[in-house]
């Protein structure tokens, strides 16, 4: 059994500790907001927070989060009203939406590290995630809005 | 002359399910109407197949396309809601999950097909008319109930209002029956003047944004059904090969593995988890056949072959567009020029890889499928032909897609087929998921192309004849052979853009030299225009230079009869400071997609190591009537970023029939720190809508190439403009 805190709740998972954390979150714990995109630390669709740090969950195993605090998009806010989520809606960021859970989780880590980021801080930090639809400029604006209004 | 059809016309009346049920309540006062509707079972008013006005305060509108990020899911129902004069908050959107050709896309012969930026263009008229027809029926019911002439009544969102202020909601009216109602002919029913629009042209929030900002949007890869298991497919390494022998002993011995299923071009491992399926897949030992002609495919040789075809004036070609006598005009021109342009294969790189869930019925005579595809028709066709069952026995769930860009359009969708065959084999629902590597290695690509353009100039430096030859395979011939049988030799996917239709060129010709296919192909955002417009607009700049003219002036000569195009050229020149650009490296390009026009200016910086950085991009677009301005802005911006990404980075290589690249680390797409500010102007015109999904992409490559010339005096003629090619150009 691997125990950790998931979105504020203690969970115990019986799967083998070497299994990919992303798949545990999605298929064992049924939190489908975190996405698979590449499995290679390239696209960031699987971004979650582990002890407050943005991580690619496709690069972690279940055993890596033993005792850790894990947050997914489902746990970022109780009701979808995190300042970033409100800003995402206000700026109408998503197109296909597939990458956006990861983008929002990455952005939340950015604002935690740098509460008032410059545009350069934002573009550098957010370069860990891909958006194939090309919503980048809206992502930047939404992060700036959340930083101001959050 | 009357264009009305009485209710006795059964072909129209069949949708009016409320008929007769409330006849006894006719011609009563408003308060009585309300009372009656409360005591009557809810009966929806279905004036036509597009919508249902229900007594419970909901208006259901059919969404006939599929959603891949373009927002048709919101935009198309808005068109109907406008003419119905409905309150948008009352609208419930119903995804069309059937191959019901009543909703077919007129621009694709009535097939349910979401592609080519056609959604709004195709459905604008029919969905407006469906809404107007229903509004007219609601007005007639209200007139009857209120005892007044219909012409005295007006509508406000979801309500009919009388001159004396009496007001009947659509939901009350829906339950009152259609006694005496004459359904207006849908083809001639009066439509709103655009000055009266309350929804079209306004910025209503997209319906899917909250779900997509909270992780709740459900994609095919997310679908869970009872008893479902997972499939990972080891696919043949080269197109056309098949398994000769399969040693699955180790794979089957793995915990959680249920079965190993042979597929026409692969081997599926079915397991209780994706983790187990992927692990066991790695233990399969398969001997593949090695006789496929595709083994000889090599992208370097392919481009050489296509180049030879483009340069061979005697090569057989299908004329794509022609006006006047291009060859004669060029032969007699004061000066003539010719240039060759090349472009490599490109991959879609949508971030959701292929995924589908299939649940085949125990008797094998039906199946339920959850998939994200661009076509209900061909997905249903795929399932029906795989199981040899009637298409009516296929139950589809069209899921929102994690991007597509042309990826999920084929007549036969192998990832859907594999899920169906796997489910049939194991007797349980199966979710097949491709890894990113599966998606790249089995990608269906934008074709490689070689293009040669010849043109003449007059002594005054004006264009005098244009002959564009595009050597590339037929794309339609591969991804939809049935369609190719109908349209050949005209392949819009391979050739779009080469018609240069926004310019008035008197002596013009564009030919398609249909070369042998040496890769799996599919439509790709912008289709042919993503490379034909690169060649055409890069060459246009070279001609302007030869003529000693400003690239803007040279193009303005060609839009004398296209005032809307001229406006865009002038507008983007103003936005970018073109006339006073001084030493800034700006490049101009006028392209578009179908009938949507886009003019772009790129500003770039060139790094010593061969990198190109786009520092600004300005665009002016005319796509006719814009239904959703904010979403159109998002689509155009995304199209431009797609264009920058493909111009600078994207390239697939093939060696011995196998795609060389693997994942985003060797097929890179544009990242956040590489995205320029993008300034977008959309013309406000009273003209039919013609689409915004792809108009941003085709203009970009030439704008960058032309800016590169402004920066360095050198030309880039091979897409993508990789650092190696840039360095080579700088040293030339």
Interface residues (C-beta under 8 A of the other chain):
Chain A: X15 X19 X20 X23 X26 X27 X28 X30 X31 X32 X33 X34 X35 X36 X37 X38 X39 X40 X42 X43 X45 X72 X73 X74 X80 X85 X88 X89 X92 X93 X94 X95 X96 X97 X98 X99 X100 X101 X104 X122 X123 X124 X126 X127 X129 X130 X131 X132 X133 X134 X135 X136 X137 X138 X139 X140
Chain B: X68 X69 X70 X71 X205 X206 X208 X209 X210 X211 X212 X213 X214 X215 X216 X217 X218 X219 X221 X222 X224 X230 X273 X274 X275 X349 X350 X351 X352 X353 X400 X401 X402 X403 X404 X405 X433 X435 X436 X630 X631 X634 X635 X637 X638 X639 X640 X641 X642 X645 X663 X664 X665 X669 X670 X671 X672 X673 X674 X675 X677 X678
